Amino acid sequence: MSTTDVPSATKAAQVRLNRVTPSHCRVVLDNPPLNLMGPEFVSQIREVVTALENDDRVKVVVFESAVDGFFLNHSDFLAKFEDLTSIPQGPTGLEAWPDVLVRLTRAPFVSIALIRGRATGNGSELALACDMSFASREKRSCRSLKWASASSLAAGPWHACRGSWDGGVLEVLLSADDIRGADAERLGYVNRALPDAELDCFVDALATRIASFDKWAIANTKRLVNEASLPPDVEIRAGWDACMASVKRPAAQERINALLEQGLQKPGDSENRLGFYVGQLGFGDGYPHRSDRGR
């Protein structure tokens, strides 16, 4: 396997591009200890997506994590807000992060999210932007798939249009609770939740199979499906603008700061059980929230 670190040598590679074969690539998300998404991460993943778009040989790309317990996490709330919003718009005319997601969705190659650990906020958006998602089924706290909607902190994930899980959208967004792999499969959030020991082999075999097919057929099949399922860019822009405005609301800032005081963005229980802590914000101490039952 050959490896290409797209980011410049002067900065740590938070996103690495590994070329398994000319037609099969892996994108490794590696920003320990929590795989937070900050401005540098966005810049680096955009460079990787550009490199993949410009390589006509690429047919399938698998996104995976090198950080134990986290596929991709929520935004870095301690980073300067302006550092993210000042990144130039991408080729789609959208801001940097939604630009990456839209380009990935429309790319002429197949994208697969291999989810082992939390896919929270931005990680949820990345997984939904991919053409397929497969998750570890195990329910251990550091390795099970857990979704925590951003709706409790700001606006909910805007890319929830992907897939056939319309009936579960409001449950996921408004409960702002953790969802394990089996439930994510039931809701249609992921294609399948597999036993952890089988996950890597399954995804590798699927990626290898897809990479053996004709790229024209892959690209046009994906294009026809997207034409029937993707929202127009104007809706995506509106969702991003709403999210950015919501983050700055006093109510959102108050809750973000409360979570930071409880250990958010530090390794430990607050990140491992984020859904529980989010659910406690509107109640007094000791309120028996359902997220804590049976754990």
ZIJOKA-V452921 format. One record per residue. N is the residue number from 1. PHI is phi in whole degrees, 0 to 359 (999 if undefined). PSI is psi in degrees with one decimal (none if undefined). NEAR is the number of other ideal C-beta (glycine too) atoms within 12 Angstrom. Layout:
BEGIN
n:phi:psi:near
N:PHI:PSI:NEAR
N:PHI:PSI:NEAR
END
This chain:
BEGIN
n:phi:psi:near
1:999:127.4:15
2:266:152.2:14
3:234:136.2:16
4:235:116.6:24
5:269:104.6:24
6:293:-41.7:29
7:300:156.4:26
8:296:156.1:12
9:293:-16.7:8
10:279:-9.4:8
11:236:143.9:18
12:297:138.2:17
13:280:104.2:29
14:275:-17.5:36
15:225:120.5:41
16:244:141.6:31
17:254:114.1:36
18:252:129.6:28
19:257:104.3:28
20:292:-48.8:27
21:219:171.1:23
22:304:-28.3:19
23:259:-10.1:26
24:234:115.2:35
25:239:158.0:39
26:235:134.2:37
27:251:118.3:48
28:257:123.0:34
29:267:118.6:42
30:216:77.5:33
31:233:72.9:36
32:292:158.6:20
33:269:-9.0:21
34:237:2.2:41
35:53:47.5:41
36:288:153.0:35
37:257:108.7:40
38:243:-177.4:33
39:303:-40.5:29
40:294:-38.6:27
41:300:-44.7:42
42:299:-44.4:39
43:299:-41.4:30
44:289:-41.4:33
45:290:-28.2:45
46:292:-38.7:36
47:297:-39.3:31
48:294:-45.2:39
49:299:-39.3:40
50:299:-43.9:25
51:298:-39.7:28
52:292:-40.8:38
53:298:-35.0:28
54:274:1.3:18
55:252:104.4:25
56:292:-12.2:15
57:279:-20.9:21
58:288:127.5:36
59:244:-28.7:36
60:212:138.8:41
61:228:127.8:45
62:255:127.8:44
63:261:126.6:48
64:216:169.4:42
65:246:146.6:39
66:259:0.4:26
67:257:119.0:31
68:299:127.0:21
69:90:-7.0:34
70:219:119.0:40
71:287:-67.6:50
72:209:136.5:51
73:259:-173.6:43
74:290:176.8:47
75:295:155.8:40
76:279:103.1:29
77:284:-7.8:32
78:265:-9.2:19
79:286:158.1:23
80:290:124.3:15
81:304:-38.3:23
82:293:-27.2:11
83:294:-29.3:18
84:278:-47.9:29
85:288:-17.2:24
86:271:-6.2:15
87:296:131.3:28
88:302:148.6:16
89:299:153.1:21
90:269:-174.2:29
91:302:-25.5:19
92:283:-12.7:27
93:88:-2.1:17
94:271:165.7:31
95:294:166.3:30
96:304:-50.0:36
97:290:-51.7:41
98:299:-29.6:40
99:300:-44.5:31
100:300:-46.0:44
101:293:-41.9:45
102:293:-43.0:39
103:296:-38.0:34
104:295:-42.9:40
105:297:-36.8:38
106:266:-1.7:29
107:298:151.2:37
108:280:12.4:30
109:241:163.9:41
110:272:133.9:40
111:248:136.5:43
112:231:127.8:41
113:265:120.7:45
114:260:104.5:43
115:255:114.2:51
116:229:102.0:44
117:109:-168.7:41
118:293:137.4:44
119:236:85.5:51
120:251:129.3:46
121:62:-103.6:48
122:295:-32.9:46
123:295:-37.3:48
124:298:-43.3:48
125:297:-42.4:45
126:297:-43.3:44
127:298:-40.5:47
128:289:-28.2:44
129:286:-25.2:41
130:289:156.3:43
131:288:-29.3:39
132:216:151.5:32
133:222:136.1:46
134:227:132.9:41
135:235:153.6:48
136:291:135.8:41
137:273:-18.8:28
138:301:148.3:25
139:254:15.8:23
140:294:142.6:20
141:299:-30.4:24
142:265:-4.8:26
143:230:-12.7:28
144:285:156.0:35
145:287:124.8:48
146:226:127.6:47
147:253:131.7:50
148:233:109.5:41
149:299:144.4:40
150:284:-3.5:42
151:297:-25.9:32
152:282:-18.3:37
153:255:-34.9:38
154:204:-134.4:36
155:272:154.9:29
156:285:166.1:29
157:305:128.1:40
158:276:-14.2:38
159:266:23.6:39
160:287:6.8:37
161:286:-21.0:25
162:288:144.8:36
163:87:-174.5:31
164:240:49.1:18
165:242:33.4:29
166:309:-38.8:17
167:295:-19.7:14
168:258:-1.3:24
169:300:-53.0:27
170:292:-33.9:16
171:300:-44.5:24
172:290:-46.7:38
173:287:-43.8:31
174:275:-26.1:17
175:285:-28.2:26
176:49:37.3:38
177:249:167.5:30
178:285:141.5:37
179:233:124.0:38
180:276:170.2:33
181:305:-46.0:38
182:297:-41.0:22
183:290:-35.1:27
184:298:-37.9:39
185:294:-43.4:26
186:299:-38.7:21
187:281:-10.5:31
188:84:12.9:24
189:290:-33.6:45
190:233:159.5:43
191:296:-49.4:30
192:209:150.1:28
193:249:120.8:31
194:246:154.8:29
195:306:138.6:21
196:305:-37.8:26
197:292:-19.8:13
198:260:-12.4:21
199:299:-51.1:35
200:297:-44.7:22
201:296:-39.7:16
202:296:-49.4:26
203:295:-41.2:38
204:297:-42.7:24
205:295:-40.9:20
206:295:-45.6:28
207:297:-41.5:38
208:296:-40.1:22
209:296:-47.7:18
210:298:-39.7:32
211:295:-17.3:29
212:277:-11.1:18
213:273:169.1:22
214:289:130.8:14
215:295:-34.9:25
216:301:-44.5:14
217:294:-40.8:16
218:299:-51.8:28
219:297:-40.8:25
220:283:-33.1:15
221:299:-46.1:21
222:296:-41.6:30
223:300:-44.3:21
224:294:-38.7:13
225:294:-43.3:20
226:297:-36.1:25
227:299:-28.1:14
228:267:-8.4:12
229:231:-17.1:22
230:269:144.8:25
231:281:160.0:22
232:291:158.5:16
233:301:-31.0:25
234:298:-34.5:15
235:288:-37.4:19
236:294:-43.1:35
237:298:-41.8:23
238:296:-38.8:19
239:295:-41.9:32
240:295:-44.9:36
241:299:-40.3:21
242:295:-39.5:23
243:295:-46.4:35
244:296:-38.6:26
245:291:-37.0:16
246:291:-36.7:24
247:301:-33.6:30
248:274:-5.8:21
249:297:141.4:17
250:305:-39.5:11
251:296:-41.4:17
252:293:-43.3:28
253:298:-37.4:18
254:298:-42.7:19
255:287:-38.2:29
256:299:-45.4:32
257:296:-37.3:18
258:297:-41.0:23
259:292:-38.2:35
260:299:-39.1:22
261:294:-26.5:16
262:270:1.9:23
263:113:6.9:18
264:302:141.0:35
265:73:16.4:30
266:234:142.5:20
267:303:134.0:20
268:147:-165.2:18
269:295:-35.3:20
270:298:-38.0:27
271:280:-36.9:36
272:289:-28.6:31
273:233:51.8:30
274:300:-39.2:43
275:302:-41.0:40
276:297:-47.5:32
277:293:-36.7:33
278:299:-40.5:38
279:292:-19.3:27
280:274:-12.8:28
281:298:-33.4:30
282:268:4.8:15
283:237:165.0:17
284:285:168.6:9
285:301:138.0:9
286:86:2.4:8
287:294:130.1:14
288:281:85.9:13
289:282:143.0:24
290:297:-25.2:16
291:297:-21.6:27
292:265:-3.4:19
293:285:132.8:10
294:76:14.8:7
295:250:none:18
END
